[in-house]
Amino acid sequence: MDEKRVAPKVENLSPGQCWKLLSETSIGRLAVTVDGHPDVFPVNYQVDGESLIFRTGGGTKIDALRADARVAVEADAVSAEFGLAWSVVVKGRAEIAAADDEVLNTTKQGMFPWQGVGKDHLVRVVAEEVTGKRFTLDASMSWRIPLDDAIRAGLE
């Protein structure tokens, strides 16, 4: 199989492009450290300036954030119709708002996590690094490649 025809074209995105893409979706994955090991949680977020905010309840995620505020959030999207995909990663630190914090009370009304009950903590991820890539794919090939061919073509 012709590698040039299968390999996606990669474009590094500017921070401005990354924030624009992040604002066009609301679902990402939060990476934290739990007991010395990486763990990932889905989150429904909103862009607020150059930070991300989301609601969460008690449990593993909030405990991990309290133990180590260093986090990463990744969001992405794929359009098979247009042959485009993108991925953005925000690395930074998490700040947890108090339950009676005015920001929580004004913001939480417009945020609807998948599990909306008991999500009384507002978390702000303050960005220290934002990186992203956009992939332009050959639409005629990209979604019909058998896994074995894709691996041989270097798309692991």
C-alpha positions in Angstrom: 0.0 0.0 0.0 1.3 3.5 -0.9 2.4 5.1 2.4 2.1 8.7 1.0 -1.6 8.0 0.2 -2.4 6.6 3.6 -0.3 8.7 6.0 -2.2 11.8 7.3 -0.9 15.3 6.8 -0.2 16.9 10.2 -0.5 20.6 11.0 0.7 22.0 14.4 -1.9 24.4 15.7 -1.4 27.7 17.4 -2.7 28.3 20.9 -5.4 30.5 19.5 -6.5 27.7 17.1 -6.5 25.2 20.0 -8.7 27.4 22.2 -11.1 27.9 19.3 -11.4 24.1 18.7 -11.8 23.5 22.4 -14.7 25.9 22.5 -16.5 24.0 19.7 -16.9 20.9 21.7 -17.5 20.2 25.4 -16.3 16.7 26.0 -12.8 15.8 26.9 -10.6 13.4 29.0 -9.0 14.5 32.3 -5.7 12.9 33.1 -4.7 12.8 36.8 -2.4 10.8 39.0 -4.2 8.3 41.4 -2.0 6.6 43.9 1.1 7.2 41.8 -0.5 5.9 38.6 -2.1 7.7 35.7 -5.9 7.6 35.3 -8.3 9.2 32.9 -11.9 10.5 33.3 -14.4 11.9 30.9 -15.4 15.4 31.7 -17.9 17.9 30.2 -16.1 21.2 30.2 -16.5 24.8 29.1 -13.8 27.2 27.9 -13.5 30.2 30.2 -10.8 32.6 28.8 -7.7 30.5 28.7 -8.8 27.9 31.2 -11.3 25.0 31.2 -13.9 24.6 33.9 -16.0 21.5 34.7 -18.1 20.2 37.6 -17.5 17.0 39.5 -18.6 15.3 42.7 -16.8 13.5 45.5 -14.7 10.4 44.7 -11.5 9.4 43.0 -11.3 12.3 40.6 -11.6 15.1 43.3 -9.4 13.2 45.7 -6.7 12.9 43.0 -7.0 16.6 42.2 -6.6 17.5 45.9 -3.5 15.3 46.1 -1.8 16.5 43.0 -3.2 19.5 41.1 -1.1 18.8 38.0 -3.4 17.6 35.2 -3.9 17.3 31.5 -7.1 17.6 29.5 -7.4 16.2 26.0 -10.2 16.8 23.5 -10.5 15.8 19.9 -12.9 15.4 17.0 -13.0 13.5 13.7 -14.9 14.3 10.6 -14.9 11.3 8.2 -17.0 13.3 5.8 -14.4 16.0 5.4 -11.3 13.9 6.1 -10.2 16.0 9.1 -9.3 15.2 12.7 -7.8 17.2 15.5 -6.5 16.7 19.0 -5.7 19.4 21.6 -4.0 18.9 25.0 -4.1 21.4 27.8 -1.6 20.9 30.6 -1.8 22.8 33.8 -3.0 22.8 37.3 -6.5 22.3 38.7 -8.0 24.8 41.1 -11.1 23.6 43.1 -13.7 26.2 44.0 -15.4 26.0 47.4 -19.0 24.8 47.4 -20.2 28.3 48.3 -18.0 30.1 45.8 -19.8 32.7 43.8 -18.2 31.5 40.6 -19.6 27.9 41.2 -23.1 29.2 41.8 -23.1 31.4 38.7 -21.4 28.9 36.4 -22.9 25.6 37.3 -26.4 26.5 36.0 -25.1 26.2 32.4 -23.0 23.1 32.9 -24.6 19.7 32.5 -22.3 16.8 33.3 -23.4 13.3 32.1 -24.0 12.4 35.8 -25.5 15.7 36.9 -26.5 14.7 40.5 -24.0 15.6 43.2 -21.6 17.5 41.1 -21.0 20.2 43.6 -17.3 21.0 42.9 -16.2 23.4 40.2 -12.7 22.7 38.9 -10.8 25.2 36.8 -7.8 23.9 34.8 -5.4 26.8 34.5 -3.5 26.3 31.3 0.3 26.3 31.4 0.8 24.7 28.0 -1.7 24.2 25.1 -0.7 22.1 22.1 -2.7 20.7 19.2 -2.5 19.0 15.9 -4.9 18.8 12.9 -4.8 15.8 10.6 -5.9 16.0 7.0 -6.7 12.6 5.8 -7.2 11.1 2.3 -10.9 10.5 2.7 -11.0 7.8 0.1 -8.6 5.7 2.1 -8.6 6.8 5.7 -11.8 5.1 7.0 -11.6 1.9 4.9 -8.1 0.7 5.7 -7.9 -2.7 7.3 -6.0 -2.6 10.6 -3.2 -4.8 9.3 -2.6 -2.4 6.4 -2.7 0.6 8.7 -0.1 -0.9 11.0 2.2 -1.8 8.1 1.8 1.8 6.8 3.1 3.2 10.0 -0.2 4.5 11.5 0.1 2.7 14.8 
